Amino acid sequence: MTKSSIDEEQLNMEIRKFLKKVGITSQREIERAVRESHHAGKVKAGDNLKAQMTLEIKGIGLRHTVEDDITLG
């Protein structure tokens, strides 16, 4: 492997590790914010929340946004 080659397996593992951390911490933050908003009377079961997540990696010029709805059960 030359110095300029990228180890695809290592890259895949690093990306998965990052995405796992993002997923776990994001879920906790969403759950906390929904609970607090529910207790404050701002949201109720059946409400639809518009969610947006933006991934940015400045070193490679990546900016990727995902939008979806979260319906409270």
Summary of the structure (lengths in Angstrom):
residues: 73
radius of gyration: 17.6
end to end distance: 51.3
largest distance: 59.2
contacts: 129
relative contact order: 0.13
helix: 48%
strand: 27%
